[in-house]
Each structure stands twice: as structure tokens, then as C-alpha cells.
Amino acid sequence: MKILAIRLKNLASLAGPFEIDFTAEPLASAGLFAITGPTGAGKSTLLDALCLALFGAIPRLSNIGQSKVPDIDGDITTSDPRTLLRRGTGSGYAEVDFIGIDQRRYRARWETNRARDNATKKLQASRQTLTDLDSEQILSNQSKREFEQLIESRLGLNFEQFTRAVMLAQSEFSAFLKADDKERSELLEKLTNTAIYSQLGRRAYSKSKEAEEALKALTTQASNIVPLGPEQLVELEQRFSDAQQHLKTHQAQQRQLELKQQWLIELHRLRDEQLAAQEALNSAQQTWDQQSGERQTLGQLERLGPQRHRFARRTTLNAQLDPLAEQIRQHQAQHTSLQGQQQQLETHRAQAHTSLLDAQQQHGSAKPLLQQAFDAQNTLNHLAQELTKACDLHQHTGKLCAEGQASLQTLLDQQQQVAQRLERIAEQLQRSSELAPLAQAWNAWRDRLKSLTLIANRLKHGHSELPALQQRAGVADQQLDEQRSALELLYREADCEVEAVTEQVQILGSLLQDNRKQQRAFEELTRLWASQQDVDRQLADLTRQQQSAQQQREQLNSEGLRVRDELAVAEQTLTVTRQLLERQRLARSASVEELRVQLQDDQPCPVCGSVEHPWHQPEALLDSLTRHDDDEQASAQKAVDLLTEQRNQLREQVGGVIARQKELLRQHEQLLERHQALAPDLEAHPLAAQLLDRDADKRDGWLSQQLSQLNEVIARDEQRQQALLTLQKDAARLQQQLQAATDASQTAARHVAEQLKQLDADQQRLEEELTAFTPLVSPQVLEGLRSDASATVMQLEQQITQRLDQLEQQAEEQQEQRERQQKIEKQQIEQQARLQRQSELALEVTRLDAQQQASQQALTGLLGEHATAEQWQQALENAIEQARQTESSAAEALQQIHSQLIQLAGELKSGQQQQHAIQQELAELDVQISEWRSQHPELDDAALDTLLTYDDAHVDQLRQQLQATEKNLEQAKVLLQERDQRLQQHQAQHSDLNDDQQLTADLQTAQEQLAQSEQQCADLRAELSEDQRRRNANSELQTRIADANSEYLRWARLASLIGSAEGDKFRKIAQAYNLDLLVHHANAQLKQLVRRYRLKRGGSMLGLLVMDTEMGDELRSVHSLSGGETFLVSLALALGLASMASSTLRIESLFIDEGFGSLDPESLQLAMDALDGLQAQGRKVGVISHVQEMHERIPVQIRVRRQGNGLSTIEVGN
């Protein structure tokens, strides 16, 4: 992971827009850079922009509560990052380019704005986007949750991990050092790319749970499935065989009675069909009588049919005569008009020919003058080109003269300015001449001045720290006295010794143990009593379910008897229908043969109405009757199928109810066994006698009361025990504080002595360095180095640097002055040559202008009214062409008129011939129609018009209607005859069967017996099927239980070692090894930063302790370190994290915000060396600090400069 660029606009004091590009110089080649500027200028805002773009949050606002700050339209929380938007602006953004863990370039952007970007409007919600720069594709611009997931996957770090491994911000510098085990393990897991251990731990835990649940489910399922014993199975099979034998006997009796009942049903149906056939014959005869008028009309239409086309033709011809006459009149008028147009066009063509001859004559006479005009025009064009070229050259030469003069004047002005600057530089060098000896060997003396400044600053800092150390020693002595007094006061207030308190704690512990034992006994009794009550309630509920199942079974049995009776009747009906239909088919064949014998030639068939009687054709009546019989049989079969399906469904439902009753019975037995098992446990309980002596309705209340009293006693004893334990802890704490105060007093005294010794050494070394600079600087400078070394060295360095710059500038200016004088002399010679050339060109322009004016006058005399010779020639040619086109147009129009006259004459003749033919045909039709009407005098004009309104389709429809009526009448007669025969044949089969009521009673009795047999067989069959199912299921479950148990044991062993719901168990084990490696790397950095301390694992699996090598390797908490010590240890830990990051999460950027000000000069030097070593490994490190020495050691800096009114600007440079 590497940061490539940071961009921001309108964040806090930085208005911008600003861009910091780490891929451009000087930052590209700088591994270490500093972010400098005065306090409050906006240095930390740069790192805020980095966090905002990536995570939409910043570290210093993450833990400040939910207090409010006023805004334009209300209040917003102080932790809202939108508070960074600069006041008085409408929008702002933060943007970061980075390389992700997949080595692709991405751009993350955070932005916010006010409504319509107006600084006085409401603050809007912030937005975040992530873009893949390599593919130029936007990955997320909608949901912030989606953006958070994507940025974490691309960076490999979340917000907390980023601020502890990449950006060490203010107030978060020691966050990783003081993190708990869980946070530390998660960060190490990310950095080392070892998330597989957490996944394995979660997977082992979940697989163990799944295997355990599967085993429990199979065991429970197997306990509910128990098959019958061998003797019970044999008895059940024998009972089923006997029941099947009884069922067959009852089914045979049922079939005999159903056949008789079906015969009676068929008898009633045949009588109804005979009556219906008689009614159909009467209806057909009535319809035939009513259609006598239609038969007469059809006869007249058939006589009119041969003449119908003549009447239609006469009507059509009469309709054609009038339009044809009108068309002839129009053609005659058009012919007269066209003849007039023809005469006018002949006159116009003659005039156009005369105009053409005149135009050709004018063109011939103008040819000599036109040639002279062309010659004069060419001469004038040539002179114009030469004049233009001479003018351009004259103008260009003038421009060159002006430019040369301006350039020459510029050089002269520059020479004058350089002379003035050289005079000022000489004066400045004269004023700083006393620094000449030091400036000549400045590079050699500058390092010694830096060393002198470091010694002076350390000495000054040491003097400033000495009063605080002395005060700390006094405070430590005072705290020692206070802790000693507090311990003595605690013993006096307790009015006892520590041993007495311990004895009382032991006594209360014994009492609490007895009371808790009594409490567990009452809780066990409560559990047994509640279990027994629960079993009693379940038994009552099962009894109600068994009664409901019995009622449902009786209802289904009743419904089954009804469906069985209806099925028996339907099957008997189907059988009788099949027998009758078969007999009818046989009888129908014989009747058809008799009808064939009675047919006569040219007489209609009484069945189909046809006058032709081929013996081999199938008869229509036979087909119709056959279809009717098939429909009746299909209807009877459908009723049987429907009732059979209902009977099967009822049997399945009865089987389900029986199975449910058996299941309820089994559950009832299990509950009874459970009730019997609970009774001995309850009676054997030592407190059961007290419970059972009370009334049943008061037992629950008594148990609750006893448990409540015990809880109160236990709570009171625990409170007293806690008070005693608190007293013990306070005494132990005060004893530890007393020892700590003693250690602190001794340490403070030692620090004061060491500080005084160090101050003496630094003062002696400072005097030595000042002695070396005595011959080189003035006494005032020496005094400044002694009193304020940093400011004096900075001022001296500025003066020396300024003098060296002035000397370098003087040499450069003198060299440029000599070179510029040579250029001036050369340009003066060139300017003289340009002025002479300009005069010659002015004379040439005047000569060419005079020649051009003379040529123009001669050309104007030749052309006259025309502008050019080309236009004159074009005008003559246009006149000839226009006259020629006019003549051609007149000729073409005359030809079109002539063609139209010829075509119109033909059309007029054709129309007159067509008119004569129509008149002749109408005369012939009138003669033929008169002859036909004389033969049919009964048809007057009205009747004839009425008949003519009937078209052929109407006539055919009327004919078919009459034929259908006649056919229906004959079919009704034949059908009535056939129904009489079927009734007589059916009555002859069972003439002695007339008692319907006795047959119905016998059939009812047989159906009841059959239903009982079927029910018994169904019950026994269901019992056999259920037993076989239980036997198969139980065998299969036993195999599955054995496999599931083996699987559970395997996963349980693995889960006990590494499994946990969150995966933290195995993660902590794995990350403990990574923490060892991290401590190793951090200790390597600590050897360079602070030799006194070392990090060591301890306190917990992933805990960290500090080992003080100057206190006999004493182990201390990381929270006991001072501010400077905490910074150095945290920096070492952060550098260790960066150095051990895995290849998939290589951290190549590190930002440190403040913390260096808490270091002494020696520690600061060590920290700088460590940072130099880190950048040498290819990482880019940025630091924010006010320490001047760091500014001098780091050449590449991002400077944040104040500009006033809360506004700052950013500059990048060396």
C-alpha cells in the first residue's frame, strides 16, 4: 500500500485547491519529508484530508462525544467531519490516489457541499467515491457501506488499523501500544495476511455444532420410531387375511343386488326416452305445417332463377349511360380549347427565332473590342501583383526596422539596470566584509555551529527542566508521607488488623456455601415439581387430541359409507347401460335392413331425405344413434371414476387418522412413563415431604417464598463479604502505593543528581566551542551564541548565505554585461542596413502605382458599362443562349398540344362507340324480359321487385332450412319407433321384478356389511404398512446415528483445540507467534532509540510489558511510561510493524503527526537515525513537527504558510 497524491479544497484553513503529488519532484525522490508551519496553520489538516478521502473520518474527532456546534440552519455534532468545511464556502473535498494491495492505482474522494453550493444554505450529506484509475471505472459512488467494504479490500486495512500502522496522528500515537488483545490480534492478522487461522477456528466451531445438532436430531428421531414384536406381527397378519376373505364374500353379494337395481333404473330411463321421442315428433310435424308459405316462395324463386341475370344486366347498363354521355361532352370542350392554345404557341415560336438572329449578330460585331479589353485587363493584373509584392516588402522592412530599434533599446536599458545592480551589490558586500573569513570556509564551520547549537539547546533545556525535577523530588517525598499516613488511617478506621478481616471473610464464605447449597436444593425441587406439572398438562392435551381424532375418524367412516353406496349405484348403472346399448346396436342393424327394403327410386329416404339410395353407403341415422349411445356410456363411466377417486381419497384420510391415533397413543404412553420416572425423584428429594404436606394450590407459592428468602440472605452475606474484600484490596493498594512512592522519591533524587552532572558537562563543552570561534566572529556574535545559540546561528547562516549569494550574483552580472555589449554593437550595424533598404523600396512602390493608374483608365474606356471583359463576353453569350432556349420551349409546348389533340380525338371516338353499344344491348334486354313476363302473369311489378331482392345465398339458406325441417320430421318418426322396440325388449327380461323398496333395503344392508369389511381391511393394512415403515426407518436411522457420532467426535476434538464462534481462539494462538516477531523487530528499533527499555510479551496471551534494563530488568506496564518514553516505544513498535508487513500488505507510506517535541536532543537524534534507516528501505516517511533541528535535517519540506484571516497556503520545496 502506497500513497501517490493528496488533493484538497476548502478544508479548515486550507482554501485551495491544493495538490501534493508524491510522484513528482522533489517528493518523488525524497524518502523522508517534513510538513512544517506555525501552530494552527493547517499541518494536521493534510493528514485529516488523507483520512477523510479514504474513510470519511479523522482520528481526532472519533472520541469527542456528541456535543453540538451551531451551523447556519441548526446544530451539528462536533464529531461530524463536515465541520472541517471552511466557513464562507459552498463546497469542499479531499482526494487521495494510492496503490492498493493488488498493485492497481485507485482514487478515493470525499466531498461535501451546501445546498446549490451557496455558503449561506443548508449543509448537505457527504459523498464518497472510489475509482479504478487503471481501468478508469467508478467502483462505488452510492452506498457508504459499499464504499467502506471496497476501500478496506483495496487497502487491506480498516480505519483503526490504518491510524495505528500508517498514519500515527495526534492523540493516537500510542494506540497500538495500549490496544487490547482482540484489537492487537486483528491488526496483526491483517498485516501478516494470516486470516486463514480465524476462518479455520470459526469453521471448526461451526462444524462441531452442526455435527452435534445432527446427532441429537437423529437420536430423537430414532426414539420415536419403534416397530412391533414378532408375535404381534404374526397375529396382525392373520387378522388381515381373515378380513380379506370376508370382504370378497360381501363384494359378491353386493354385485348381485346392484345388477337388479340397475335394471330398474334402466326401465325408468327407457320410459322417459319414449316420452321424449313422442314429443320430438309432435314438434317436428308442427314446424313442417308452419313452413308452407316459405315452400311457395322457394318455388317462385326457382322459376325466376334463369332470368335473374337479365334484370341485373339492365340495371347495370342504365347506370353506365349517364356518366358516359357527360364524359363525351367534356372531351369535346377540351378539344376546342387545345386548338386555341396551338395557334398562340406558333406565333410565340416565330418571335423567339427573330430574337436569336439579333443576338448572334451583336456577338459577331463586338469580338475585336472584346479582345482589346482582355489584353488591357491582363496588363493591369500583372502591375497589381508587382505593386502588392513591393508594398508587402516595404511594410516588412519597416517592421524589421522597428523591431531592431526596440531590441536595441531593450539591450541598452538592460545594460543600465545591470550597472545599477552591480553598484548595489558592491555596497552590500562592503557592509558584510567582516564575515569574509568565515564565509570563505563556511562549509567546514557550519557543522561545528550546528553541534554548538545542539549543545546550547540541550544546556538551556536542561536548566529549564532542573526546577521541575527538583519540584518532582519534593512532591515524591510529600506523597511518600501522605501514603504512609493513609495506610495508618485505614487500619484505625477499620478498628481491626488484616488477620481479623481475613478470618471474617472465611466465616462468611462458609455461610454462603451452606446457603447456596440450600438454594440449589430448592431450585432442584422447583424443577422436579414444574416438570411433573408440565407432564400433567401434556397428558390432558393429548387426551383432547385423541378425542378429536376419534371424532374425525367416525366422520370419515360415515362419508365413506355414503360414497360407497353412490359408487355401487353408479357401477350398476354403467353395467346396465353397457348391456342395453349392446342390445340396441344389434336391434338397430336389423331395423336398418328393413328400411332399405322399403326404399323406392326417386322418392326421398324417410331417414336422410335423399332421392338416391346406394346400398353400400352408411346411414346418417345409424351414426347419430351410435354417437348418442357412446355419450351415455361415457357419462356413466365418468360418474363411476369420480366416485372411485373419492373413495380412495377417503381411505387415505382414514389411514392418516389411524396413524395419528397410534402416534398420539404412543406419545401418551411416553408421557406416562415420564410421569412414573419423575415420581420417585420427587419423592426421594429431602425437601419433598415439606412440599407435599401443603395444599396443591399453595405449593408453587411456598417454593417461590423459600427461594426468595434464601436469595435475600445470600445477597446480604455477599454484600458484607464484598465490603471486607474491598477493605483488603484498599489496604493492599495503599501498601503498593506506599512502595511506589518510596521508589518514586528515590528515582526523583537520582534524576536531579544526574541532571546537574549533565549540565556541568554541557557547559564546559560549550565554552570550548566558543573559544574556537573567537577569532572568526565579533564579540556581539559570541555573546549571542552563548545566550541564544539557535537564533544567532540562524541569523549568522542567513548573513553568510546572503553574502555568498551576492558574490555569485556579482560574477554572473559582470559576465552578462560583457556579452550584452557585444550584442549591442552588432545590432547597430544591422539596423543601418535595414533603414537603407526601406528607402529603396519606397521609390519602387511609387513607380508601380503610376503605371497601374494609366492601365486602369484605358480598360475602363473599352468596357463601358461592364465591370470586366469576362462579364462583357458572358453577357453576349447569355443573350444568344436565352433566345435559343425560348425558341426551343415554344417548339416543345407546340408538340405537346398536338399530341394531346390526337389522344383526345381517339378517346372521344371510343366513348361514342361505347354509348351506341350500350343502347343497342338495352333494347335487346327489354324485348327478352317482356316475353318472359307474358308467360308468368301472376308476378306483378311489386312481387317481382320483392323476389329480385333475394340473393343466391338467401335462396340457398331458405332451401336448406326447408330440407332440414323435412329431415327432422322423418328422423323423429324413426326414433319413436326405435324407442318403442327397446322398451318392449327390456320389459321382457325381468317381468317378475317390481318391488323397488325391498330391493333398496337389501342393497342398503349389503352396503353396510361391505363397508365394515373394507374398514377392517383398511385398518389392518395401515397397521402392517406403518409397522414396516417403522422397521425400515429404525434400521436406517441406527446406521446414520453411528456415522453421525463418528463425525461429531472428530469435529469436537478439533473444536476443543482451536474452535470458537468468532475465530479468536485460534487467531490469538497464531498471532502470538507474529507478536513475538513484532516484539523482536520493535526491540531492534528500541536499541537505536532508547536503550533503557525493551518490549516483552506478558500479562495476557497478546499482552505487552516494558522491561526496564536500568532497574534490574523490572517488568512494567506500558501505561507507566512518560510522554516521551511512550512516543519512542510507540515509534519503535510502528517501525517494527512496517518492517514485518507481509508481501501482500507492504506498507510503503508512514505519516507521523507530532510527538518529537517531547524528546531530548539525544533521543531526537536517535529517532531521526531510525527514520533515515526506514526511508533507506524504500518507504516514504512524512513527519509533522515544530522541532527546528528536524527542519534542518530534512531538506524536502511541505510548508504550510499563514496568509492572515485564517487562510493558509501550501508550498513544496527544498
C-alpha positions, 0 to 999 in steps of 0.5 A, a space after each residue: 500500500 502506497 500513497 501517490 497524491 493528496 488533493 484538497 479544497 476548502 478544508 479548515 484553513 486550507 482554501 485551495 485547491 491544493 495538490 501534493 503529488 508524491 510522484 513528482 519532484 522533489 517528493 518523488 525522490 525524497 524518502 523522508 519529508 517534513 510538513 512544517 508551519 506555525 501552530 494552527 496553520 493547517 499541518 494536521 489538516 493534510 493528514 485529516 484530508 488523507 483520512 477523510 478521502 479514504 474513510 470519511 473520518 479523522 482520528 481526532 474527532 472519533 472520541 469527542 462525544 456528541 456535543 453540538 456546534 451551531 451551523 447556519 440552519 441548526 446544530 451539528 455534532 462536533 464529531 461530524 467531519 463536515 465541520 472541517 468545511 471552511 466557513 464562507 464556502 459552498 463546497 469542499 473535498 479531499 482526494 487521495 490516489 494510492 496503490 492498493 494491495 493488488 498493485 492497481 492505482 485507485 482514487 478515493 474522494 470525499 466531498 461535501 457541499 451546501 445546498 446549490 453550493 451557496 455558503 449561506 444554505 443548508 449543509 448537505 450529506 457527504 459523498 464518497 467515491 472510489 475509482 479504478 484509475 487503471 481501468 478508469 471505472 467508478 467502483 462505488 459512488 452510492 452506498 457508504 457501506 459499499 464504499 467502506 467494504 471496497 476501500 478496506 479490500 483495496 487497502 487491506 486495512 480498516 480505519 483503526 488499523 490504518 491510524 495505528 500502522 500508517 498514519 500515527 496522528 495526534 492523540 493516537 500515537 500510542 494506540 497500538 501500544 495500549 490496544 487490547 488483545 482482540 484489537 492487537 490480534 486483528 491488526 496483526 492478522 491483517 498485516 501478516 495476511 494470516 486470516 486463514 487461522 480465524 476462518 479455520 477456528 470459526 469453521 471448526 466451531 461451526 462444524 462441531 455444532 452442526 455435527 452435534 445438532 445432527 446427532 441429537 436430531 437423529 437420536 430423537 428421531 430414532 426414539 420415536 420410531 419403534 416397530 412391533 414384536 414378532 408375535 404381534 406381527 404374526 397375529 396382525 397378519 392373520 387378522 388381515 387375511 381373515 378380513 380379506 376373505 370376508 370382504 370378497 364374500 360381501 363384494 359378491 353379494 353386493 354385485 348381485 343386488 346392484 345388477 337388479 337395481 340397475 335394471 330398474 333404473 334402466 326401465 325408468 330411463 327407457 320410459 322417459 326416452 319414449 316420452 321424449 321421442 313422442 314429443 320430438 315428433 309432435 314438434 317436428 310435424 308442427 314446424 313442417 305445417 308452419 313452413 308452407 308459405 316459405 315452400 311457395 316462395 322457394 318455388 317462385 324463386 326457382 322459376 325466376 332463377 334463369 332470368 335473374 341475370 337479365 334484370 341485373 344486366 339492365 340495371 347495370 347498363 342504365 347506370 353506365 349511360 349517364 356518366 358516359 354521355 357527360 364524359 363525351 361532352 367534356 372531351 369535346 370542350 377540351 378539344 376546342 380549347 387545345 386548338 386555341 392554345 396551338 395557334 398562340 404557341 406558333 406565333 410565340 415560336 416565330 418571335 423567339 427565332 427573330 430574337 436569336 438572329 439579333 443576338 448572334 449578330 451583336 456577338 459577331 460585331 463586338 469580338 475585336 473590342 472584346 479582345 482589346 479589353 482582355 489584353 488591357 485587363 491582363 496588363 493591369 493584373 500583372 502591375 497589381 501583383 508587382 505593386 502588392 509584392 513591393 508594398 508587402 516588402 516595404 511594410 516588412 522592412 519597416 517592421 524589421 526596422 522597428 523591431 531592431 530599434 526596440 531590441 536595441 533599446 531593450 539591450 541598452 536599458 538592460 545594460 543600465 539596470 545591470 550597472 545599477 545592480 552591480 553598484 548595489 551589490 558592491 555596497 552590500 558586500 562592503 557592509 558584510 566584509 567582516 564575515 569574509 573569513 568565515 564565509 570563505 570556509 563556511 562549509 567546514 564551520 557550519 557543522 561545528 555551529 550546528 553541534 554548538 547549537 545542539 549543545 546550547 539547546 540541550 544546556 538551556 533545556 536542561 536548566 529549564 527542566 532542573 526546577 521541575 525535577 527538583 519540584 518532582 523530588 519534593 512532591 515524591 517525598 510529600 506523597 511518600 508521607 501522605 501514603 504512609 499516613 493513609 495506610 495508618 488511617 485505614 487500619 484505625 478506621 477499620 478498628 481491626 488488623 488484616 488477620 481479623 478481616 481475613 478470618 471474617 471473610 472465611 466465616 462468611 464464605 462458609 455461610 454462603 456455601 451452606 446457603 447456596 447449597 440450600 438454594 440449589 436444593 430448592 431450585 432442584 425441587 422447583 424443577 422436579 415439581 414444574 416438570 411433573 406439572 408440565 407432564 400433567 398438562 401434556 397428558 390432558 392435551 393429548 387426551 383432547 387430541 385423541 378425542 378429536 381424532 376419534 371424532 374425525 375418524 367416525 366422520 370419515 367412516 360415515 362419508 365413506 359409507 355414503 360414497 360407497 353406496 353412490 359408487 355401487 349405484 353408479 357401477 350398476 348403472 354403467 353395467 346396465 347401460 353397457 348391456 342395453 346399448 349392446 342390445 340396441 346396436 344389434 336391434 338397430 342393424 336389423 331395423 336398418 335392413 328393413 328400411 332399405 327394403 322399403 326404399 323406392 327410386 326417386 322418392 326421398 329416404 324417410 331417414 336422410 331425405 335423399 332421392 338416391 339410395 346406394 346400398 353400400 353407403 352408411 346411414 346418417 341415422 345409424 351414426 347419430 344413434 351410435 354417437 348418442 349411445 357412446 355419450 351415455 356410456 361415457 357419462 356413466 363411466 365418468 360418474 363411476 371414476 369420480 366416485 372411485 377417486 373419492 373413495 380412495 381419497 377417503 381411505 387415505 384420510 382414514 389411514 392418516 387418522 389411524 396413524 395419528 391415533 397410534 402416534 398420539 397413543 404412543 406419545 401418551 404412553 411416553 408421557 406416562 412413563 415420564 410421569 412414573 420416572 419423575 415420581 420417585 425423584 420427587 419423592 426421594 428429594 429431602 425437601 419433598 415431604 415439606 412440599 407435599 404436606 401443603 395444599 396443591 394450590 399453595 405449593 408453587 407459592 411456598 417454593 417461590 417464598 423459600 427461594 426468595 428468602 434464601 436469595 435475600 440472605 445470600 445477597 446480604 452475606 455477599 454484600 458484607 463479604 464484598 465490603 471486607 474484600 474491598 477493605 483488603 484490596 484498599 489496604 493492599 493498594 495503599 501498601 503498593 502505593 506506599 512502595 511506589 512512592 518510596 521508589 518514586 522519591 528515590 528515582 526523583 533524587 537520582 534524576 536531579 543528581 544526574 541532571 546537574 552532572 549533565 549540565 556541568 558537562 554541557 557547559 564546559 563543552 560549550 565554552 570550548 566551542 566558543 573559544 574556537 570561534 573567537 577569532 572568526 566572529 565579533 564579540 556581539 556574535 559570541 555573546 549571542 551564541 552563548 545566550 541564544 545559540 539557535 537564533 544567532 546561528 540562524 541569523 549568522 547562516 542567513 548573513 553568510 548565505 546572503 553574502 555568498 549569494 551576492 558574490 555569485 550574483 556579482 560574477 554572473 552580472 559582470 559576465 552578462 554585461 560583457 556579452 550584452 555589449 557585444 550584442 549591442 554593437 552588432 545590432 547597430 550595424 544591422 539596423 543601418 542596413 535595414 533603414 537603407 533598404 526601406 528607402 529603396 523600396 519606397 521609390 519602387 512602390 511609387 513607380 508601380 502605382 503610376 503605371 497601374 493608374 494609366 492601365 486602369 483608365 484605358 480598360 475602363 474606356 473599352 468596357 463601358 458599362 461592364 465591370 470586366 471583359 469576362 462579364 462583357 463576353 458572358 453577357 453576349 453569350 447569355 443573350 444568344 443562349 436565352 433566345 435559343 432556349 425560348 425558341 426551343 420551349 415554344 417548339 416543345 409546348 407546340 408538340 405537346 398540344 398536338 399530341 394531346 389533340 390526337 389522344 383526345 380525338 381517339 378517346 372521344 371516338 371510343 366513348 361514342 362507340 361505347 354509348 351506341 353499344 350500350 343502347 343497342 344491348 338495352 333494347 335487346 334486354 327489354 324485348 327478352 324480359 317482356 316475353 318472359 313476363 307474358 308467360 308468368 302473369 301472376 308476378 306483378 311489378 311489386 312481387 317481382 321487385 320483392 323476389 329480385 331482392 333475394 340473393 343466391 345465398 338467401 335462396 340457398 339458406 331458405 332451401 336448406 332450412 326447408 330440407 332440414 325441417 323435412 329431415 327432422 320430421 322423418 328422423 323423429 318418426 324413426 326414433 319413436 319407433 326405435 324407442 318403442 322396440 327397446 322398451 318392449 325388449 327390456 320389459 321382457 327380461 325381468 317381468 317378475 321384478 317390481 318391488 323397488 323398496 325391498 330391493 333398496 333395503 337389501 342393497 342398503 344392508 349389503 352396503 353396510 356389511 361391505 363397508 365394515 369389511 373394507 374398514 377392517 381391511 383398511 385398518 389392518 393394512 395401515 397397521 402392517 404398512 406403518 409397522 414396516 415403515 417403522 422397521 425400515 426407518 429404525 434400521 436406517 436411522 441406527 446406521 446414520 446415528 453411528 456415522 453421525 457420532 463418528 463425525 461429531 467426535 472428530 469435529 469436537 476434538 478439533 473444536 476443543 483445540 482451536 474452535 470458537 464462534 468468532 475465530 479468536 481462539 485460534 487467531 490469538 494462538 497464531 498471532 502470538 507467534 507474529 507478536 513475538 516477531 513484532 516484539 523482536 523487530 520493535 526491540 531492534 528499533 528500541 536499541 537505536 532509540 532508547 536503550 533503557 527499555 525493551 518490549 516483552 510479551 506478558 500479562 495476557 496471551 497478546 499482552 505487552 510489558 516494558 522491561 526496564 534494563 536500568 532497574 534490574 530488568 523490572 517488568 512494567 506496564 506500558 501505561 507507566 511510561 512518560 510522554 516521551 518514553 511512550 512516543 519512542 516505544 510507540 515509534 519503535 513498535 510502528 517501525 517494527 510493524 512496517 518492517 514485518 508487513 507481509 508481501 501482500 500488505 507492504 506498507 510503503 507510506 508512514 505519516 507521523 503527526 507530532 510527538 518529537 517535541 517531547 524528546 531530548 536532543 539525544 533521543 531526537 537524534 536517535 529517532 531521526 537515525 531510525 527514520 533515515 534507516 526506514 526511508 533507506 528501505 524504500 518507504 516514504 516517511 512524512 513527519 509533522 513537527 515544530 522541532 527546528 533541528 528536524 527542519 534542518 535535517 530534512 531538506 524536502 519540506 511541505 510548508 504550510 504558510 499563514 496568509 492572515 484571516 485564517 487562510 493558509 497556503 501550501 508550498 513544496 520545496 527544498 
